[in-house]
């Protein structure tokens, strides 16, 4: 084991030296560098698994499943490792999952039996020793297991059954973003045999819901606010730490959040959006009509630029840092290796990229907090806005709209809403009333909105969508104010409301070839994840048909 560990550490030094030359001297693309680091991690973890399993098999025999076959453990790479985007001084976020509980076969003389859980927990410790411990040769990768179920208080290895139960009972919204890029990276035998595909049945339904999931907006806002607060605390009293190309305003994290938010919201109904690499996801969002091509190209350029800067920061001291140095010598070195004559034009371009990223991020997450909802800015539970006084709000409504909303005082669906959903509902009513007073929508529209939304209150995602997307809310009201048919059709097929989020409904006509191509893209995405059963394909076709009828 010591020989394997030393060899992996020396290999890491050789790879890093080669990557610096490729990046800084030969100006190779970002993908060359990130792929090189990722493949090093995959190779190292596979070798560590082989070594750990060989040692434990000799002591305890193989871990067995109920059918007598060998139980498998999968090393799951999260974040940039899962997306094959590792930077040159990344730690690696890992989760260890094994497929079956049971016990080991023991040694030939009948000794050494332990539970599969104990076997795999010991394997985790051995793998860490080979990869993560610092020796006279350094380390291979810093290892972080904090993303596992129950975080640092949870077991180092969990069974597949325990993982599924955790997702169903305790899984939090931010963990869906973490699992979005998850990928089994070792051991290679488990990947080649196909046993690792069993994870899909647990992970995919957790990350991607069957409906348009706008509830995640607030979760992402909270997560982003915590990250910003943490970065601010780290830089308090240390102004040199404030210029963080990953976590500061307009940094790498805001590009990733922008992409992942759109994927998580829509990936359940639009499987063609499911992909791990950020740059690939940006282009898929464009093809799906969720982002203008110019915006995707600008965010892609910013992402590549910021990641290349991040690498140069890390080359300086081989530290996991993203903070731009303040001394002139290091700044000039970064600028020169990026092709700039001095640090001034480099810093100018850095600021331009970050400003664009920040604007796009704020545009995406700013929809649900517009200033017009003046009556609901108080602080409530968990940082949510406090609900306005119901009676005071009724006094602000027109006669017919007030009479319709007043019925909600004792309505069981309204009373059953969670606090945050009730806040959203009241804010939608206030916004609707404001637009009526401004003459943007009529009273028929407001009353029909109340009629339409009442039966759907158990599906809180629709409330979140309308609040997060004011243009969708306004288009819906104008449509409801023009005729009764849209309200009836939307009640039968509420998912088609998402069509109002795109200008395509107003600007484009039905093209059979485009319709067929979009369906084939979705079918292909389902095939890749093994979800192309008859029921899933029929549901896909039904949704597409309902959407086209609504557009027409």
Number of C-alpha atoms within 10 A of each C-alpha: 14 9 9 14 25 19 15 26 24 14 15 21 15 11 15 19 12 13 21 18 12 15 19 19 11 11 13 14 12 17 13 13 22 22 17 19 23 23 15 20 24 20 16 24 24 19 20 26 23 15 18 22 21 14 15 19 17 13 17 22 23 24 29 19 17 11 8 10 10 15 21 21 28 25 24 23 24 24 22 21 30 24 20 24 23 23 23 25 20 21 18 22 21 24 23 23 25 22 20 21 18 15 21 25 21 18 15 10 6 10 12 16 18 18 16 26 22 15 22 26 16 17 24 20 13 20 24 19 18 29 24 21 15 14 13 7 14 17 20 27 24 16 16 15 18 15 17 23 21 12 11 12 9 13 15 22 25 22 20 21 14 14 20 18 13 15 18 13 8 12 17 13 17 14 15 20 21 16 19 23 23 21 23 24 24 26 22 20 13 17 14 10 9 10 15 25 14 11 19 14 14 18 17 18 15 20 23 23 15 12 17 22 24 23 18 20 23 18 14 19 14 15 15 16 12 12 15 15 12 13 17 17 13 13 15 12 10 10 11 14 20 19 18 20 22 20 20 21 20 26 24 24 18 22 23 20 20 21 23 26 19 21 28 24 23 23 23 21 21 24 22 25 27 24 19 21 18 23 19 13 22 28 19 20 20 17 15 13 14 17 18 15 15 10 15 20 16 14 25 20 13 24 24 16 17 20 20 20 23 24 25 24 25 19 20 13 10 14 13 17 19 23 19 20 16 12 9 11 11 16 19 17 19 26 20 15 17 19 12 15 13 15 18 13 12 19 14 10 13 18 13 12 20 22 16 15 26 17 12 17 19 14 11 17 18 14 17 20 14 12 10 12 17 12 17 21 14 12 11 14 9 9 11 17 19 18 21 19 11 13 11 10 17 19 10 14 21 14 11 13 22 19 13 15 20 14 10 15 11 9 11 9 13 18 12 12 16 12 17 19 22 20 19 25 24 21 25 21 21 22 20 24 24 17 17 17 15 10 10 13 23 19 20 17 24 28 19 21 21 16 16 19 18 16 12 15 18 16 15 19 19 23 24 23 25 23 22 23 18 17 15 19 21 19 15 22 24 17 16 24 20 13 13 13 11 18 22 15 16 18 18 11 14 18 16 22 22 15 16 20 20 14 10 13 16 11 7 9 11 12 8 8 9 10 13 10 11 16 18 13 15 19 20 16 19 20 14 11 14 12 18 17 10 9 10 13 16 12 12 19 15 12 14 17 14 18 18 16 10 17 16 10
